Amino acid sequence: MFQLYSIMTALEAVEFSYSNGIYAGDLFITKEGNHKQHDWNIRRSARAPSESLIIFGMPNYFSIIRLPMADFGRDRQLNNIEMFRVYNQICDCLVNEYGIYVTNTSFGYCGKGRWNDVLRFHVITHPKWLVDTEDNEQPLQHLPNSEHQHKMTELVRGIVEKILQKQ
């Protein structure tokens, strides 16, 4: 596959005058050991991982969550290594405890700003998390679409608070 991508890159670079970009594709290995590929091309912008999961028939919701560290009332700022470790602990919790996929890397989405440290997550979740959990006596009701972003932000915010309390 990598050899094929290399050939494809060389052909398209000449044909379409691409001088930069990354040749990328979404490659999956199923539980049965089969390979599935989706959405290959030269990338010069964002990916659409939630679309890639369609090939497995997985319902999903994609969300971008940006959380300034100042929102958590930290009395001291974290250094770069601490930020990296905290971010990865949060990602680990999202994936392993909640089954929420994080589709970006920490290098681009956590960092120290001039005025504010920030955590940013691109997440894909199953719609089961997009339910109203306020009234325990009523059966679960799916939230209206207008409330999905808020629900995901609050879920991730709670995980961040849990991780930061351990620091």
BALUM-652508 format. One record per atom (N, C-alpha, C, O): residue number from 1; residue in one letter; atom name; x negated, y negated, z. Coordinates in pm, whole numbers, plus 50000, padded with zeros to 5 digits. Layout:
REM BALUM-652508
- torza;balo;kolza;c1;c2;c3
- NUM;a;CA;X;Y;Z
...
REM end
This chain:
REM BALUM-652508
- torza;balo;kolza;c1;c2;c3
- 1;m;N;49918;50118;50000
- 1;m;CA;50000;50000;50000
- 1;m;C;49913;49874;50000
- 1;m;O;49940;49779;49926
- 2;f;N;49807;49873;50084
- 2;f;CA;49722;49755;50092
- 2;f;C;49650;49731;49959
- 2;f;O;49631;49617;49917
- 3;q;N;49610;49840;49894
- 3;q;CA;49546;49828;49764
- 3;q;C;49645;49769;49662
- 3;q;O;49608;49683;49582
- 4;l;N;49768;49816;49665
- 4;l;CA;49870;49765;49575
- 4;l;C;49896;49617;49601
- 4;l;O;49909;49539;49507
- 5;y;N;49904;49577;49727
- 5;y;CA;49924;49435;49761
- 5;y;C;49807;49352;49709
- 5;y;O;49827;49240;49660
- 6;s;N;49687;49403;49718
- 6;s;CA;49570;49331;49669
- 6;s;C;49580;49307;49519
- 6;s;O;49552;49197;49472
- 7;i;N;49621;49408;49445
- 7;i;CA;49637;49394;49300
- 7;i;C;49749;49295;49268
- 7;i;O;49733;49209;49182
- 8;m;N;49861;49306;49340
- 8;m;CA;49973;49217;49316
- 8;m;C;49934;49072;49345
- 8;m;O;49973;48981;49272
- 9;t;N;49859;49050;49452
- 9;t;CA;49814;48915;49487
- 9;t;C;49729;48857;49375
- 9;t;O;49749;48742;49334
- 10;a;N;49634;48935;49326
- 10;a;CA;49545;48887;49220
- 10;a;C;49626;48851;49095
- 10;a;O;49600;48747;49033
- 11;l;N;49723;48934;49057
- 11;l;CA;49805;48907;48939
- 11;l;C;49890;48781;48956
- 11;l;O;49894;48696;48868
- 12;e;N;49957;48770;49070
- 12;e;CA;50043;48654;49090
- 12;e;C;49963;48526;49109
- 12;e;O;50007;48419;49067
- 13;a;N;49846;48535;49171
- 13;a;CA;49764;48416;49192
- 13;a;C;49725;48355;49058
- 13;a;O;49727;48233;49042
- 14;v;N;49690;48439;48962
- 14;v;CA;49653;48390;48829
- 14;v;C;49777;48340;48756
- 14;v;O;49778;48229;48703
- 15;e;N;49880;48420;48754
- 15;e;CA;50001;48388;48678
- 15;e;C;50070;48261;48728
- 15;e;O;50115;48179;48648
- 16;f;N;50078;48245;48860
- 16;f;CA;50155;48134;48916
- 16;f;C;50067;48025;48978
- 16;f;O;50119;47933;49041
- 17;s;N;49937;48035;48962
- 17;s;CA;49841;47935;49012
- 17;s;C;49847;47916;49164
- 17;s;O;49831;47804;49214
- 18;y;N;49870;48024;49236
- 18;y;CA;49865;48015;49383
- 18;y;C;49720;48009;49426
- 18;y;O;49640;48097;49391
- 19;s;N;49684;47907;49502
- 19;s;CA;49546;47900;49551
- 19;s;C;49539;47931;49700
- 19;s;O;49429;47944;49755
- 20;n;N;49653;47944;49765
- 20;n;CA;49654;47982;49906
- 20;n;C;49780;48063;49934
- 20;n;O;49864;48081;49846
- 21;g;N;49793;48109;50054
- 21;g;CA;49908;48190;50091
- 21;g;C;49865;48329;50133
- 21;g;O;49750;48369;50112
- 22;i;N;49955;48400;50191
- 22;i;CA;49929;48535;50239
- 22;i;C;50028;48628;50172
- 22;i;O;50148;48600;50172
- 23;y;N;49980;48736;50116
- 23;y;CA;50071;48834;50059
- 23;y;C;50125;48918;50174
- 23;y;O;50048;48979;50247
- 24;a;N;50253;48921;50188
- 24;a;CA;50312;48986;50305
- 24;a;C;50433;49067;50265
- 24;a;O;50499;49039;50164
- 25;g;N;50460;49164;50344
- 25;g;CA;50581;49244;50328
- 25;g;C;50617;49302;50462
- 25;g;O;50532;49316;50550
- 26;d;N;50742;49334;50479
- 26;d;CA;50787;49396;50603
- 26;d;C;50784;49547;50582
- 26;d;O;50856;49600;50498
- 27;l;N;50701;49614;50660
- 27;l;CA;50686;49759;50648
- 27;l;C;50732;49822;50778
- 27;l;O;50691;49782;50887
- 28;f;N;50817;49923;50766
- 28;f;CA;50870;49992;50883
- 28;f;C;50845;50141;50868
- 28;f;O;50846;50195;50757
- 29;i;N;50824;50206;50981
- 29;i;CA;50816;50352;50983
- 29;i;C;50933;50399;51068
- 29;i;O;50945;50361;51184
- 30;t;N;51020;50480;51010
- 30;t;CA;51139;50527;51081
- 30;t;C;51102;50639;51177
- 30;t;O;50991;50692;51172
- 31;k;N;51194;50675;51264
- 31;k;CA;51170;50785;51358
- 31;k;C;51140;50915;51285
- 31;k;O;51070;51002;51337
- 32;e;N;51192;50927;51164
- 32;e;CA;51170;51048;51084
- 32;e;C;51036;51046;51012
- 32;e;O;51001;51142;50943
- 33;g;N;50960;50936;51027
- 33;g;CA;50829;50925;50963
- 33;g;C;50833;50870;50821
- 33;g;O;50732;50871;50751
- 34;n;N;50949;50822;50778
- 34;n;CA;50961;50763;50644
- 34;n;C;50918;50617;50649
- 34;n;O;50928;50551;50752
- 35;h;N;50869;50568;50535
- 35;h;CA;50831;50427;50525
- 35;h;C;50941;50350;50455
- 35;h;O;50998;50397;50356
- 36;k;N;50970;50233;50506
- 36;k;CA;51065;50142;50441
- 36;k;C;50996;50008;50427
- 36;k;O;50932;49958;50520
- 37;q;N;51009;49951;50308
- 37;q;CA;50947;49822;50280
- 37;q;C;51055;49726;50237
- 37;q;O;51152;49763;50170
- 38;h;N;51038;49600;50276
- 38;h;CA;51137;49499;50242
- 38;h;C;51068;49365;50223
- 38;h;O;50973;49333;50295
- 39;d;N;51115;49288;50130
- 39;d;CA;51082;49146;50119
- 39;d;C;50933;49117;50101
- 39;d;O;50875;49045;50182
- 40;w;N;50871;49172;49997
- 40;w;CA;50731;49143;49974
- 40;w;C;50718;49023;49881
- 40;w;O;50792;49010;49783
- 41;n;N;50626;48936;49911
- 41;n;CA;50590;48823;49825
- 41;n;C;50475;48745;49886
- 41;n;O;50431;48773;49997
- 42;i;N;50429;48647;49812
- 42;i;CA;50327;48557;49866
- 42;i;C;50398;48459;49956
- 42;i;O;50493;48392;49915
- 43;r;N;50353;48450;50079
- 43;r;CA;50418;48364;50177
- 43;r;C;50345;48230;50187
- 43;r;O;50223;48224;50197
- 44;r;N;50423;48126;50184
- 44;r;CA;50368;47995;50211
- 44;r;C;50455;47924;50314
- 44;r;O;50440;47804;50338
- 45;s;N;50547;47998;50373
- 45;s;CA;50635;47939;50474
- 45;s;C;50684;48050;50567
- 45;s;O;50615;48150;50585
- 46;a;N;50801;48032;50624
- 46;a;CA;50851;48122;50728
- 46;a;C;50899;48255;50673
- 46;a;O;50928;48269;50554
- 47;r;N;50908;48351;50762
- 47;r;CA;50962;48483;50729
- 47;r;C;51106;48490;50774
- 47;r;O;51156;48402;50844
- 48;a;N;51173;48594;50733
- 48;a;CA;51310;48618;50774
- 48;a;C;51322;48759;50831
- 48;a;O;51384;48846;50769
- 49;p;N;51264;48783;50952
- 49;p;CA;51265;48919;51006
- 49;p;C;51405;48971;51036
- 49;p;O;51429;49092;51026
- 50;s;N;51498;48883;51071
- 50;s;CA;51632;48932;51099
- 50;s;C;51695;48991;50974
- 50;s;O;51772;49086;50982
- 51;e;N;51662;48935;50858
- 51;e;CA;51710;48992;50733
- 51;e;C;51650;49130;50708
- 51;e;O;51715;49218;50652
- 52;s;N;51524;49148;50750
- 52;s;CA;51458;49277;50728
- 52;s;C;51527;49390;50803
- 52;s;O;51528;49503;50755
- 53;l;N;51584;49360;50918
- 53;l;CA;51650;49465;50996
- 53;l;C;51779;49513;50934
- 53;l;O;51836;49614;50976
- 54;i;N;51827;49442;50834
- 54;i;CA;51948;49483;50764
- 54;i;C;51930;49621;50701
- 54;i;O;52025;49698;50692
- 55;i;N;51807;49653;50658
- 55;i;CA;51785;49782;50593
- 55;i;C;51810;49899;50687
- 55;i;O;51828;50012;50642
- 56;f;N;51811;49873;50817
- 56;f;CA;51841;49978;50915
- 56;f;C;51986;49971;50961
- 56;f;O;52028;50052;51044
- 57;g;N;52061;49875;50910
- 57;g;CA;52200;49860;50951
- 57;g;C;52214;49805;51092
- 57;g;O;52318;49825;51155
- 58;m;N;52111;49736;51142
- 58;m;CA;52116;49684;51279
- 58;m;C;52183;49548;51282
- 58;m;O;52136;49455;51216
- 59;p;N;52292;49533;51357
- 59;p;CA;52347;49399;51373
- 59;p;C;52251;49318;51458
- 59;p;O;52194;49370;51554
- 60;n;N;52233;49192;51425
- 60;n;CA;52138;49114;51501
- 60;n;C;52170;48967;51495
- 60;n;O;52244;48920;51409
- 61;y;N;52112;48895;51591
- 61;y;CA;52125;48750;51598
- 61;y;C;51985;48693;51613
- 61;y;O;51910;48734;51702
- 62;f;N;51949;48598;51527
- 62;f;CA;51818;48536;51529
- 62;f;C;51829;48399;51596
- 62;f;O;51923;48324;51571
- 63;s;N;51732;48368;51681
- 63;s;CA;51735;48241;51752
- 63;s;C;51593;48191;51775
- 63;s;O;51500;48269;51796
- 64;i;N;51577;48059;51769
- 64;i;CA;51450;47995;51804
- 64;i;C;51473;47922;51936
- 64;i;O;51563;47839;51948
- 65;i;N;51389;47954;52033
- 65;i;CA;51404;47898;52167
- 65;i;C;51276;47824;52203
- 65;i;O;51167;47881;52198
- 66;r;N;51289;47699;52239
- 66;r;CA;51174;47615;52277
- 66;r;C;51197;47569;52421
- 66;r;O;51297;47504;52451
- 67;l;N;51102;47603;52508
- 67;l;CA;51115;47569;52650
- 67;l;C;50992;47492;52697
- 67;l;O;50884;47550;52710
- 68;p;N;51007;47363;52724
- 68;p;CA;50896;47288;52783
- 68;p;C;50869;47339;52925
- 68;p;O;50963;47361;53001
- 69;m;N;50744;47358;52959
- 69;m;CA;50709;47408;53093
- 69;m;C;50752;47310;53202
- 69;m;O;50775;47351;53316
- 70;a;N;50761;47182;53169
- 70;a;CA;50804;47082;53268
- 70;a;C;50945;47111;53318
- 70;a;O;50981;47071;53429
- 71;d;N;51024;47181;53237
- 71;d;CA;51161;47215;53278
- 71;d;C;51165;47310;53398
- 71;d;O;51269;47327;53461
- 72;f;N;51051;47372;53429
- 72;f;CA;51048;47472;53536
- 72;f;C;50988;47418;53666
- 72;f;O;50960;47494;53758
- 73;g;N;50969;47286;53673
- 73;g;CA;50925;47222;53797
- 73;g;C;50791;47271;53848
- 73;g;O;50769;47281;53969
- 74;r;N;50700;47301;53756
- 74;r;CA;50567;47349;53797
- 74;r;C;50489;47236;53861
- 74;r;O;50483;47125;53806
- 75;d;N;50428;47261;53977
- 75;d;CA;50349;47157;54043
- 75;d;C;50208;47148;53987
- 75;d;O;50135;47054;54018
- 76;r;N;50168;47245;53907
- 76;r;CA;50039;47238;53839
- 76;r;C;50053;47299;53701
- 76;r;O;50134;47389;53678
- 77;q;N;49972;47248;53609
- 77;q;CA;49975;47301;53473
- 77;q;C;49891;47428;53467
- 77;q;O;49795;47444;53542
- 78;l;N;49929;47517;53378
- 78;l;CA;49853;47638;53354
- 78;l;C;49741;47608;53256
- 78;l;O;49756;47524;53168
- 79;n;N;49628;47678;53270
- 79;n;CA;49523;47662;53171
- 79;n;C;49558;47749;53049
- 79;n;O;49658;47821;53052
- 80;n;N;49478;47742;52943
- 80;n;CA;49509;47814;52819
- 80;n;C;49524;47964;52841
- 80;n;O;49616;48026;52788
- 81;i;N;49434;48023;52918
- 81;i;CA;49439;48168;52941
- 81;i;C;49564;48204;53021
- 81;i;O;49630;48303;52990
- 82;e;N;49597;48124;53122
- 82;e;CA;49718;48150;53200
- 82;e;C;49843;48138;53112
- 82;e;O;49934;48220;53123
- 83;m;N;49846;48038;53025
- 83;m;CA;49960;48022;52934
- 83;m;C;49974;48145;52844
- 83;m;O;50084;48196;52825
- 84;f;N;49862;48191;52789
- 84;f;CA;49863;48308;52702
- 84;f;C;49915;48430;52776
- 84;f;O;49999;48504;52723
- 85;r;N;49866;48451;52898
- 85;r;CA;49911;48567;52976
- 85;r;C;50058;48559;53013
- 85;r;O;50130;48658;53004
- 86;v;N;50103;48442;53055
- 86;v;CA;50245;48424;53090
- 86;v;C;50332;48450;52968
- 86;v;O;50433;48521;52976
- 87;y;N;50293;48393;52855
- 87;y;CA;50371;48411;52732
- 87;y;C;50383;48560;52698
- 87;y;O;50492;48608;52665
- 88;n;N;50272;48632;52707
- 88;n;CA;50275;48773;52673
- 88;n;C;50354;48855;52774
- 88;n;O;50417;48954;52737
- 89;q;N;50352;48818;52901
- 89;q;CA;50436;48886;53001
- 89;q;C;50584;48864;52969
- 89;q;O;50664;48956;52982
- 90;i;N;50618;48745;52926
- 90;i;CA;50756;48715;52890
- 90;i;C;50797;48799;52768
- 90;i;O;50905;48859;52767
- 91;c;N;50711;48801;52667
- 91;c;CA;50741;48881;52548
- 91;c;C;50756;49028;52582
- 91;c;O;50846;49095;52531
- 92;d;N;50668;49079;52667
- 92;d;CA;50676;49219;52709
- 92;d;C;50809;49247;52778
- 92;d;O;50871;49350;52753
- 93;c;N;50852;49158;52865
- 93;c;CA;50979;49172;52935
- 93;c;C;51096;49169;52836
- 93;c;O;51188;49251;52845
- 94;l;N;51093;49075;52742
- 94;l;CA;51200;49065;52642
- 94;l;C;51214;49196;52565
- 94;l;O;51325;49245;52546
- 95;v;N;51102;49250;52521
- 95;v;CA;51106;49371;52439
- 95;v;C;51141;49494;52523
- 95;v;O;51233;49569;52489
- 96;n;N;51069;49516;52632
- 96;n;CA;51081;49641;52705
- 96;n;C;51199;49648;52802
- 96;n;O;51252;49756;52827
- 97;e;N;51241;49535;52857
- 97;e;CA;51352;49538;52952
- 97;e;C;51486;49499;52889
- 97;e;O;51592;49538;52939
- 98;y;N;51481;49423;52780
- 98;y;CA;51605;49374;52720
- 98;y;C;51627;49422;52576
- 98;y;O;51736;49404;52522
- 99;g;N;51526;49481;52514
- 99;g;CA;51539;49524;52376
- 99;g;C;51552;49408;52279
- 99;g;O;51615;49422;52174
- 100;i;N;51494;49295;52314
- 100;i;CA;51497;49176;52230
- 100;i;C;51363;49166;52158
- 100;i;O;51258;49166;52222
- 101;y;N;51367;49158;52027
- 101;y;CA;51246;49153;51947
- 101;y;C;51193;49011;51937
- 101;y;O;51267;48917;51909
- 102;v;N;51063;48996;51962
- 102;v;CA;50996;48867;51945
- 102;v;C;50924;48874;51812
- 102;v;O;50843;48964;51790
- 103;t;N;50954;48780;51723
- 103;t;CA;50902;48790;51587
- 103;t;C;50794;48688;51555
- 103;t;O;50767;48662;51438
- 104;n;N;50733;48631;51655
- 104;n;CA;50622;48540;51631
- 104;n;C;50509;48574;51726
- 104;n;O;50528;48649;51823
- 105;t;N;50392;48520;51700
- 105;t;CA;50277;48550;51785
- 105;t;C;50255;48438;51885
- 105;t;O;50299;48325;51865
- 106;s;N;50188;48470;51990
- 106;s;CA;50165;48371;52095
- 106;s;C;50070;48261;52051
- 106;s;O;50076;48150;52103
- 107;f;N;49983;48290;51956
- 107;f;CA;49886;48188;51916
- 107;f;C;49953;48064;51859
- 107;f;O;49902;47954;51875
- 108;g;N;50065;48080;51793
- 108;g;CA;50131;47966;51734
- 108;g;C;50242;47907;51817
- 108;g;O;50291;47799;51786
- 109;y;N;50283;47974;51923
- 109;y;CA;50406;47932;51988
- 109;y;C;50399;47917;52138
- 109;y;O;50502;47904;52203
- 110;c;N;50282;47918;52193
- 110;c;CA;50269;47874;52332
- 110;c;C;50145;47785;52332
- 110;c;O;50047;47813;52264
- 111;g;N;50151;47683;52407
- 111;g;CA;50032;47600;52406
- 111;g;C;50041;47477;52492
- 111;g;O;50146;47442;52547
- 112;k;N;49929;47415;52501
- 112;k;CA;49914;47298;52583
- 112;k;C;49924;47176;52493
- 112;k;O;49843;47157;52403
- 113;g;N;50022;47096;52520
- 113;g;CA;50039;46974;52445
- 113;g;C;49973;46858;52518
- 113;g;O;49926;46872;52630
- 114;r;N;49972;46746;52453
- 114;r;CA;49913;46627;52512
- 114;r;C;49990;46587;52639
- 114;r;O;49930;46552;52740
- 115;w;N;50124;46594;52631
- 115;w;CA;50206;46554;52746
- 115;w;C;50280;46670;52810
- 115;w;O;50325;46659;52924
- 116;n;N;50292;46780;52739
- 116;n;CA;50375;46886;52793
- 116;n;C;50334;47022;52736
- 116;n;O;50314;47036;52615
- 117;d;N;50324;47121;52822
- 117;d;CA;50302;47258;52777
- 117;d;C;50437;47312;52729
- 117;d;O;50542;47272;52779
- 118;v;N;50431;47402;52631
- 118;v;CA;50556;47452;52574
- 118;v;C;50547;47601;52544
- 118;v;O;50441;47653;52509
- 119;l;N;50659;47667;52558
- 119;l;CA;50675;47807;52518
- 119;l;C;50781;47808;52408
- 119;l;O;50887;47746;52422
- 120;r;N;50752;47878;52299
- 120;r;CA;50847;47884;52189
- 120;r;C;50860;48030;52146
- 120;r;O;50761;48100;52129
- 121;f;N;50985;48073;52128
- 121;f;CA;51012;48212;52094
- 121;f;C;51103;48219;51972
- 121;f;O;51202;48146;51964
- 122;h;N;51070;48306;51879
- 122;h;CA;51161;48345;51772
- 122;h;C;51208;48485;51813
- 122;h;O;51127;48578;51817
- 123;v;N;51334;48499;51842
- 123;v;CA;51383;48627;51892
- 123;v;C;51497;48680;51808
- 123;v;O;51577;48605;51751
- 124;i;N;51503;48812;51801
- 124;i;CA;51614;48882;51737
- 124;i;C;51676;48970;51844
- 124;i;O;51607;49048;51910
- 125;t;N;51806;48957;51861
- 125;t;CA;51873;49034;51965
- 125;t;C;51996;49104;51910
- 125;t;O;52052;49064;51808
- 126;h;N;52036;49207;51978
- 126;h;CA;52160;49276;51945
- 126;h;C;52275;49191;51997
- 126;h;O;52263;49129;52103
- 127;p;N;52386;49185;51926
- 127;p;CA;52499;49104;51972
- 127;p;C;52555;49143;52109
- 127;p;O;52635;49069;52165
- 128;k;N;52514;49257;52164
- 128;k;CA;52564;49297;52297
- 128;k;C;52526;49195;52404
- 128;k;O;52590;49190;52509
- 129;w;N;52422;49113;52378
- 129;w;CA;52382;49012;52476
- 129;w;C;52465;48885;52463
- 129;w;O;52456;48796;52547
- 130;l;N;52545;48877;52359
- 130;l;CA;52622;48756;52332
- 130;l;C;52766;48772;52380
- 130;l;O;52862;48753;52305
- 131;v;N;52778;48809;52506
- 131;v;CA;52909;48828;52567
- 131;v;C;52924;48739;52689
- 131;v;O;52825;48694;52747
- 132;d;N;53047;48716;52727
- 132;d;CA;53077;48635;52844
- 132;d;C;53065;48725;52967
- 132;d;O;53138;48823;52980
- 133;t;N;52975;48691;53057
- 133;t;CA;52954;48773;53177
- 133;t;C;52997;48700;53304
- 133;t;O;52966;48744;53414
- 134;e;N;53070;48590;53287
- 134;e;CA;53108;48508;53402
- 134;e;C;53213;48574;53491
- 134;e;O;53204;48566;53613
- 135;d;N;53312;48638;53431
- 135;d;CA;53423;48695;53507
- 135;d;C;53411;48847;53509
- 135;d;O;53442;48914;53411
- 136;n;N;53365;48901;53622
- 136;n;CA;53342;49045;53633
- 136;n;C;53471;49127;53634
- 136;n;O;53466;49248;53613
- 137;e;N;53585;49064;53657
- 137;e;CA;53711;49137;53662
- 137;e;C;53772;49155;53524
- 137;e;O;53858;49241;53507
- 138;q;N;53731;49076;53427
- 138;q;CA;53785;49084;53292
- 138;q;C;53692;49169;53204
- 138;q;O;53572;49173;53228
- 139;p;N;53748;49236;53103
- 139;p;CA;53660;49307;53009
- 139;p;C;53569;49208;52937
- 139;p;O;53605;49092;52918
- 140;l;N;53453;49254;52896
- 140;l;CA;53358;49167;52828
- 140;l;C;53418;49112;52700
- 140;l;O;53481;49184;52623
- 141;q;N;53398;48985;52679
- 141;q;CA;53447;48917;52560
- 141;q;C;53328;48858;52484
- 141;q;O;53239;48797;52544
- 142;h;N;53327;48877;52352
- 142;h;CA;53220;48814;52273
- 142;h;C;53235;48664;52280
- 142;h;O;53345;48610;52271
- 143;l;N;53122;48596;52294
- 143;l;CA;53122;48451;52297
- 143;l;C;53149;48395;52158
- 143;l;O;53117;48459;52058
- 144;p;N;53207;48277;52151
- 144;p;CA;53220;48212;52020
- 144;p;C;53082;48182;51963
- 144;p;O;52986;48162;52038
- 145;n;N;53071;48179;51832
- 145;n;CA;52942;48154;51766
- 145;n;C;52874;48028;51816
- 145;n;O;52751;48024;51825
- 146;s;N;52950;47928;51849
- 146;s;CA;52893;47801;51894
- 146;s;C;52818;47813;52027
- 146;s;O;52742;47723;52062
- 147;e;N;52839;47922;52100
- 147;e;CA;52774;47941;52230
- 147;e;C;52657;48039;52227
- 147;e;O;52592;48061;52330
- 148;h;N;52629;48100;52111
- 148;h;CA;52523;48201;52103
- 148;h;C;52386;48144;52137
- 148;h;O;52312;48205;52215
- 149;q;N;52351;48030;52081
- 149;q;CA;52219;47971;52106
- 149;q;C;52201;47942;52255
- 149;q;O;52096;47971;52312
- 150;h;N;52301;47884;52317
- 150;h;CA;52294;47853;52459
- 150;h;C;52276;47980;52543
- 150;h;O;52195;47982;52636
- 151;k;N;52349;48084;52509
- 151;k;CA;52340;48211;52583
- 151;k;C;52199;48269;52573
- 151;k;O;52144;48314;52673
- 152;m;N;52140;48268;52453
- 152;m;CA;52005;48322;52436
- 152;m;C;51902;48236;52508
- 152;m;O;51808;48288;52569
- 153;t;N;51919;48105;52501
- 153;t;CA;51826;48015;52570
- 153;t;C;51829;48040;52720
- 153;t;O;51725;48045;52784
- 154;e;N;51948;48055;52776
- 154;e;CA;51960;48080;52920
- 154;e;C;51905;48216;52959
- 154;e;O;51845;48230;53065
- 155;l;N;51923;48316;52875
- 155;l;CA;51867;48450;52903
- 155;l;C;51714;48442;52907
- 155;l;O;51653;48494;53000
- 156;v;N;51653;48379;52807
- 156;v;CA;51507;48367;52803
- 156;v;C;51458;48277;52916
- 156;v;O;51356;48307;52978
- 157;r;N;51530;48169;52945
- 157;r;CA;51493;48080;53056
- 157;r;C;51487;48158;53188
- 157;r;O;51395;48138;53267
- 158;g;N;51583;48246;53211
- 158;g;CA;51583;48328;53333
- 158;g;C;51463;48419;53341
- 158;g;O;51406;48438;53449
- 159;i;N;51423;48476;53229
- 159;i;CA;51305;48563;53227
- 159;i;C;51179;48480;53253
- 159;i;O;51091;48523;53328
- 160;v;N;51170;48363;53193
- 160;v;CA;51055;48274;53216
- 160;v;C;51046;48239;53365
- 160;v;O;50937;48244;53423
- 161;e;N;51158;48203;53425
- 161;e;CA;51158;48169;53569
- 161;e;C;51110;48287;53653
- 161;e;O;51033;48270;53747
- 162;k;N;51157;48407;53619
- 162;k;CA;51116;48528;53692
- 162;k;C;50965;48551;53682
- 162;k;O;50900;48581;53783
- 163;i;N;50910;48535;53563
- 163;i;CA;50766;48555;53541
- 163;i;C;50686;48446;53612
- 163;i;O;50584;48476;53675
- 164;l;N;50730;48322;53603
- 164;l;CA;50657;48211;53666
- 164;l;C;50656;48221;53818
- 164;l;O;50561;48177;53882
- 165;q;N;50761;48277;53877
- 165;q;CA;50765;48294;54022
- 165;q;C;50654;48387;54071
- 165;q;O;50610;48376;54185
- 166;k;N;50610;48477;53984
- 166;k;CA;50505;48573;54021
- 166;k;C;50367;48510;54010
- 166;k;O;50269;48568;54058
- 167;q;N;50357;48393;53948
- 167;q;CA;50225;48330;53925
- 167;q;C;50176;48263;54051
- 167;q;O;50068;48205;54052
REM end
